[in-house]
Amino acid sequence: MAEHDAVIVGSGINSLACAALLSRGGWDVCVLEREAELGGAIKTAELTEPGYVHDVFSAWHPLWVGGPAHAELGDELAARGLEYLNTEHPTATAFPDGDASFLSTSPEANAAEHGAAWTEAMSAVGAQAELVFGVLGTELWSRGGAGLALGAYRRLGRRGLAAFGGEVVQSSRDWLTTVFDSERTHGLLAPWVLHTGLGPDAATSGFMNRVIAFAVEAGGMPIPRGGGARLVDALVRLIEDNGGSCQTGADVEQVLVSDDRARGVRTTDGDVFTARRAVICNVTPTQLYGRLLDLGGEVAEAGRRFRYGRSEMQIHYALTEPPRWNGDDRLARTAVVHLTPGLDGVSRAVNEAERGLLPAEATVVVGQPLTLDDSRAPAGAGLLWIQLQELPWHVKGDAAGEFDTVDGAWTESLRERYADRIQKRIAKHIPNFESSIRKRVVLSPADLQAANVNLERGDPYSGSLALDQNFLWRPFARQPGHRTPVDALYHIGASTWPGPGLGGGSGTLVARDLMRHRIPASGRLFRSRRSRR
């Protein structure tokens, strides 16, 4: 039996950020990871061929670099070997007719490309930046959340606050078509709501579109030199240098509870890790309430019914030469290029996936890490990171009418045939693409679920972000926020607020909450709910 101040289940970015902050604050922290490697959805490997370094799952780090954990830990991580690279050409959309639309880190260039409406829209976000990013960086069900709302009311007034609330729930389609006349601008920005787990017609997608556009213009598209795992390595070194520990191959099967308080965890090997102050679980609600906790009641039942969103596929390519794009030569220098017909194309593909169909014309995310970091492939070679975020978990049919689906499962045959469709789409934009392929590795939704327990149903965002599972209601309305029905047990990760992405937001919020309240080892501040009645 091992005893620590805090035991953290899972080693994703939220776990490591939380552990790093707590260990710097003098806490004895232990991180337990069921897989053989630390990092969760951050994994770097020579997946295709020797010398080709792929970020296997997540790849781009603007949320981390612009987030509160990096602001506090950045210098110490840099001292442990973490170096970020960035670009003036973060993103673009390439359209079927050969035209393209770009978003750069230059406000002047963006205004020239998208008109005066761009400057007005970004200025509006900037004017409300304290409130906008305050929402994303605050525990909404807390005194801090109440203080944020009160401050907004005092500054904006009743009508102004109501208007801001309306903007928060607005869809991407409504925002884009109201603010911008150009369909090219619509097609540039609409695909980015997919990276928040939403679609362009979903509530709150307009708010997220504004935030992403502002953040990308201001912060670019940074990645660590050598791959995303360098961030994991630096965080682990920081944790260990401050007396913490990280263990792999430790599959937690139960949170140990007595007197309504979490006392530790037990692994499938029978090892017990006790926690003097807190147990922190970076898991999905279905894992927390369906496996780790033996609880009855409405909260536990609601947790087990937590809904998941669309599934994802990833395709990794090792190329013998760099891609040569049709059209604008800036595409070859752009970090992330979306392929789509535009706003309606994104909307159609999302709708098809949510009805259980393979989209006829999916939105293809083409990541080009070599535009920033040439150390990831041999000299003169090429490497692509492809992401598809509009797929069903259970395949009912094919919107294009090309594939027969037998039992709805993601078989190896279906995985490769669908990847062939996407490959042909990419080849229309990159003439030398198929002739330069050295090796292709495809990860279907089933492969993603098998690789990471938090990628349930191949959902990269660990749960639907429909409004009833988002903002004030994430992870779900019966148990919003990061506290749980069990004292001293906290819930973090993409399933919790502020949602998915490599920002470390939920881990940072919980670490700050724990340190702010100076939880004593006796746990006396964690009185049971029964005693408070």
Solvent accessible surface area in square Angstrom, and as a share of the most:
residue,aa,sasa,rsa
1,M,186,0.83
2,A,37,0.29
3,E,98,0.44
4,H,23,0.10
5,D,14,0.07
6,A,0,0.00
7,V,0,0.00
8,I,0,0.00
9,V,12,0.07
10,G,15,0.14
11,S,1,0.01
12,G,13,0.12
13,I,12,0.06
14,N,11,0.06
15,S,0,0.00
16,L,0,0.00
17,A,0,0.00
18,C,0,0.00
19,A,0,0.00
20,A,0,0.00
21,L,2,0.01
22,L,0,0.00
23,S,4,0.02
24,R,86,0.31
25,G,47,0.45
26,G,66,0.63
27,W,12,0.04
28,D,47,0.24
29,V,0,0.00
30,C,0,0.00
31,V,0,0.00
32,L,1,0.01
33,E,12,0.05
34,R,96,0.35
35,E,63,0.28
36,A,88,0.68
37,E,92,0.41
38,L,40,0.20
39,G,0,0.00
40,G,25,0.24
41,A,33,0.26
42,I,4,0.02
43,K,59,0.25
44,T,23,0.13
45,A,32,0.25
46,E,101,0.45
47,L,50,0.25
48,T,9,0.05
49,E,40,0.18
50,P,106,0.66
51,G,32,0.31
52,Y,2,0.01
53,V,32,0.18
54,H,1,0.01
55,D,6,0.03
56,V,4,0.03
57,F,18,0.08
58,S,28,0.18
59,A,7,0.06
60,W,32,0.11
61,H,1,0.00
62,P,35,0.22
63,L,93,0.46
64,W,0,0.00
65,V,47,0.27
66,G,70,0.67
67,G,11,0.11
68,P,53,0.33
69,A,0,0.00
70,H,40,0.18
71,A,87,0.68
72,E,72,0.32
73,L,0,0.00
74,G,12,0.12
75,D,126,0.65
76,E,50,0.23
77,L,0,0.00
78,A,60,0.47
79,A,85,0.66
80,R,59,0.21
81,G,62,0.59
82,L,11,0.06
83,E,80,0.36
84,Y,51,0.19
85,L,26,0.13
86,N,81,0.42
87,T,21,0.12
88,E,121,0.54
89,H,49,0.22
90,P,0,0.00
91,T,1,0.01
92,A,0,0.00
93,T,0,0.00
94,A,3,0.02
95,F,2,0.01
96,P,86,0.54
97,D,101,0.53
98,G,39,0.38
99,D,65,0.33
100,A,16,0.12
101,S,3,0.02
102,F,10,0.04
103,L,2,0.01
104,S,17,0.11
105,T,41,0.24
106,S,42,0.27
107,P,71,0.45
108,E,129,0.58
109,A,47,0.37
110,N,2,0.01
111,A,28,0.22
112,A,93,0.72
113,E,66,0.30
114,H,18,0.08
115,G,34,0.33
116,A,74,0.57
117,A,28,0.22
118,W,3,0.01
119,T,68,0.40
120,E,121,0.54
121,A,10,0.08
122,M,13,0.06
123,S,66,0.43
124,A,57,0.44
125,V,7,0.04
126,G,33,0.32
127,A,78,0.61
128,Q,40,0.18
129,A,29,0.22
130,E,144,0.64
131,L,9,0.05
132,V,7,0.04
133,F,74,0.31
134,G,17,0.16
135,V,17,0.10
136,L,34,0.17
137,G,40,0.38
138,T,24,0.14
139,E,38,0.17
140,L,26,0.13
141,W,141,0.50
142,S,45,0.29
143,R,227,0.83
144,G,42,0.41
145,G,9,0.09
146,A,63,0.49
147,G,41,0.40
148,L,39,0.19
149,A,54,0.42
150,L,86,0.43
151,G,36,0.35
152,A,5,0.04
153,Y,109,0.42
154,R,183,0.67
155,R,127,0.46
156,L,46,0.23
157,G,28,0.27
158,R,167,0.61
159,R,193,0.70
160,G,26,0.25
161,L,55,0.27
162,A,70,0.54
163,A,59,0.45
164,F,12,0.05
165,G,34,0.33
166,G,39,0.38
167,E,66,0.29
168,V,19,0.11
169,V,69,0.40
170,Q,49,0.22
171,S,15,0.10
172,S,0,0.00
173,R,67,0.25
174,D,74,0.39
175,W,11,0.04
176,L,0,0.00
177,T,70,0.41
178,T,106,0.62
179,V,48,0.28
180,F,3,0.01
181,D,148,0.77
182,S,48,0.31
183,E,138,0.62
184,R,79,0.29
185,T,2,0.01
186,H,15,0.07
187,G,0,0.00
188,L,0,0.00
189,L,2,0.01
190,A,0,0.00
191,P,0,0.00
192,W,20,0.07
193,V,0,0.00
194,L,0,0.00
195,H,42,0.19
196,T,16,0.09
197,G,17,0.16
198,L,6,0.03
199,G,5,0.05
200,P,1,0.01
201,D,78,0.40
202,A,33,0.25
203,A,41,0.32
204,T,0,0.00
205,S,0,0.00
206,G,0,0.00
207,F,4,0.02
208,M,33,0.15
209,N,0,0.00
210,R,24,0.09
211,V,10,0.05
212,I,24,0.12
213,A,1,0.00
214,F,48,0.20
215,A,33,0.26
216,V,4,0.02
217,E,19,0.08
218,A,82,0.64
219,G,36,0.34
220,G,0,0.00
221,M,2,0.01
222,P,2,0.01
223,I,1,0.01
224,P,0,0.00
225,R,104,0.38
226,G,20,0.19
227,G,0,0.00
228,G,0,0.00
229,A,17,0.13
230,R,88,0.32
231,L,0,0.00
232,V,7,0.04
233,D,43,0.22
234,A,0,0.00
235,L,0,0.00
236,V,19,0.11
237,R,114,0.42
238,L,0,0.00
239,I,0,0.00
240,E,86,0.39
241,D,96,0.50
242,N,60,0.31
243,G,58,0.55
244,G,8,0.08
245,S,37,0.24
246,C,23,0.14
247,Q,72,0.32
248,T,61,0.36
249,G,49,0.47
250,A,11,0.09
251,D,29,0.15
252,V,6,0.04
253,E,60,0.27
254,Q,56,0.25
255,V,3,0.02
256,L,40,0.20
257,V,62,0.36
258,S,54,0.35
259,D,115,0.60
260,D,46,0.24
261,R,11,0.04
262,A,0,0.00
263,R,87,0.32
264,G,0,0.00
265,V,0,0.00
266,R,80,0.29
267,T,3,0.02
268,T,70,0.41
269,D,109,0.57
270,G,45,0.43
271,D,76,0.39
272,V,33,0.19
273,F,14,0.06
274,T,27,0.15
275,A,6,0.05
276,R,71,0.26
277,R,59,0.22
278,A,1,0.00
279,V,0,0.00
280,I,0,0.00
281,C,0,0.00
282,N,12,0.06
283,V,10,0.06
284,T,1,0.00
285,P,0,0.00
286,T,28,0.16
287,Q,23,0.10
288,L,0,0.00
289,Y,1,0.01
290,G,48,0.46
291,R,102,0.37
292,L,4,0.02
293,L,10,0.05
294,D,135,0.70
295,L,52,0.26
296,G,65,0.62
297,G,56,0.54
298,E,109,0.49
299,V,34,0.20
300,A,1,0.01
301,E,73,0.33
302,A,11,0.09
303,G,0,0.00
304,R,97,0.35
305,R,153,0.56
306,F,11,0.04
307,R,106,0.39
308,Y,31,0.12
309,G,26,0.25
310,R,31,0.11
311,S,1,0.00
312,E,7,0.03
313,M,0,0.00
314,Q,2,0.01
315,I,0,0.00
316,H,0,0.00
317,Y,0,0.00
318,A,0,0.00
319,L,0,0.00
320,T,81,0.47
321,E,51,0.23
322,P,70,0.44
323,P,19,0.12
324,R,141,0.52
325,W,26,0.09
326,N,66,0.34
327,G,62,0.59
328,D,46,0.24
329,D,103,0.53
330,R,76,0.28
331,L,4,0.02
332,A,46,0.36
333,R,112,0.41
334,T,1,0.00
335,A,0,0.00
336,V,1,0.01
337,V,0,0.00
338,H,0,0.00
339,L,0,0.00
340,T,2,0.01
341,P,46,0.29
342,G,6,0.06
343,L,13,0.06
344,D,88,0.45
345,G,2,0.02
346,V,0,0.00
347,S,19,0.12
348,R,110,0.40
349,A,2,0.01
350,V,11,0.06
351,N,74,0.38
352,E,16,0.07
353,A,4,0.03
354,E,113,0.50
355,R,130,0.47
356,G,6,0.06
357,L,38,0.19
358,L,0,0.00
359,P,0,0.00
360,A,42,0.33
361,E,50,0.22
362,A,3,0.02
363,T,1,0.01
364,V,0,0.00
365,V,0,0.00
366,V,0,0.00
367,G,0,0.00
368,Q,7,0.03
369,P,7,0.05
370,L,43,0.21
371,T,47,0.27
372,L,24,0.12
373,D,1,0.00
374,D,112,0.58
375,S,63,0.41
376,R,2,0.01
377,A,11,0.09
378,P,58,0.37
379,A,112,0.87
380,G,59,0.57
381,A,10,0.08
382,G,0,0.00
383,L,4,0.02
384,L,0,0.00
385,W,11,0.04
386,I,0,0.00
387,Q,14,0.06
388,L,1,0.00
389,Q,5,0.02
390,E,1,0.01
391,L,0,0.00
392,P,8,0.05
393,W,66,0.23
394,H,97,0.43
395,V,2,0.01
396,K,144,0.61
397,G,13,0.13
398,D,18,0.09
399,A,38,0.29
400,A,41,0.32
401,G,67,0.64
402,E,107,0.48
403,F,22,0.09
404,D,129,0.67
405,T,36,0.21
406,V,149,0.86
407,D,95,0.49
408,G,5,0.05
409,A,48,0.38
410,W,21,0.07
411,T,69,0.40
412,E,120,0.54
413,S,70,0.45
414,L,14,0.07
415,R,44,0.16
416,E,51,0.23
417,R,101,0.37
418,Y,0,0.00
419,A,0,0.00
420,D,61,0.31
421,R,25,0.09
422,I,1,0.00
423,Q,26,0.12
424,K,128,0.54
425,R,31,0.11
426,I,0,0.00
427,A,24,0.18
428,K,150,0.64
429,H,21,0.09
430,I,0,0.00
431,P,91,0.57
432,N,8,0.04
433,F,0,0.00
434,E,85,0.38
435,S,102,0.66
436,S,2,0.01
437,I,45,0.23
438,R,128,0.47
439,K,85,0.36
440,R,56,0.20
441,V,30,0.17
442,V,8,0.05
443,L,30,0.15
444,S,2,0.01
445,P,0,0.00
446,A,35,0.27
447,D,42,0.22
448,L,1,0.01
449,Q,68,0.30
450,A,89,0.69
451,A,46,0.35
452,N,16,0.08
453,V,51,0.29
454,N,33,0.17
455,L,12,0.06
456,E,46,0.21
457,R,97,0.35
458,G,0,0.00
459,D,2,0.01
460,P,32,0.20
461,Y,26,0.10
462,S,7,0.05
463,G,1,0.01
464,S,17,0.11
465,L,11,0.05
466,A,43,0.33
467,L,62,0.31
468,D,73,0.38
469,Q,6,0.03
470,N,5,0.03
471,F,16,0.07
472,L,71,0.35
473,W,95,0.33
474,R,1,0.00
475,P,2,0.01
476,F,13,0.05
477,A,64,0.49
478,R,139,0.51
479,Q,28,0.12
480,P,30,0.19
481,G,6,0.05
482,H,3,0.01
483,R,109,0.40
484,T,2,0.01
485,P,38,0.24
486,V,6,0.04
487,D,10,0.05
488,A,2,0.02
489,L,2,0.01
490,Y,5,0.02
491,H,4,0.02
492,I,0,0.00
493,G,2,0.02
494,A,24,0.19
495,S,1,0.00
496,T,0,0.00
497,W,7,0.03
498,P,37,0.23
499,G,8,0.08
500,P,23,0.14
501,G,34,0.33
502,L,19,0.10
503,G,14,0.13
504,G,1,0.01
505,G,15,0.15
506,S,2,0.02
507,G,0,0.00
508,T,1,0.01
509,L,25,0.12
510,V,2,0.01
511,A,0,0.00
512,R,91,0.33
513,D,22,0.11
514,L,0,0.00
515,M,52,0.23
516,R,150,0.55
517,H,84,0.37
518,R,200,0.73
519,I,6,0.03
520,P,39,0.24
521,A,50,0.39
522,S,62,0.40
523,G,5,0.05
524,R,173,0.63
525,L,103,0.51
526,F,15,0.06
527,R,147,0.54
528,S,20,0.13
529,R,82,0.30
530,R,160,0.58
531,S,76,0.49
532,R,107,0.39
533,R,217,0.79
